[in-house]
Amino acid sequence: MKKFEIFKNKQGDHILNEIKILNLIDHPFAVKFEGFSQDPRFVYLGLELINGGELFTYLRSISKFSLDQAR
């Protein structure tokens, strides 16, 4: 995430809260948070690698899950 955009949109508190919440979550159905880092321009959130891309992107491409997929 670009630091400039975070500060411009006054999202600093939201990012800190997201990091705190991700750090607390420990569930087999949630992506694991590995940590974060930053440099002068960006903030990086390290998340567990999940092959196959984002579920949201897939869902948008098919519109809705079939009953079998939803089970």
C-alpha positions, 0 to 999 in steps of 0.5 A: 500500500502506498503511504502517500495514499494512506495518509491522503485518505486518512486511513492510518488508523484503519491500517493499524487496526487491520494489522492488529486484527490480522495478528489475532486471527488464528483459524484454518479458514482464514489466511494467516498473517505473517507480519508487515514491513515498510520502506519510505514509500510503501507498507507491506503486509505479509500474508500466507500464499494461497494458490489460485488467486482471490476467491472474490475475483473468481466469484465475480467471474462466475456471478454466483456459486452453484449449490454444490460449490457452496457446500 
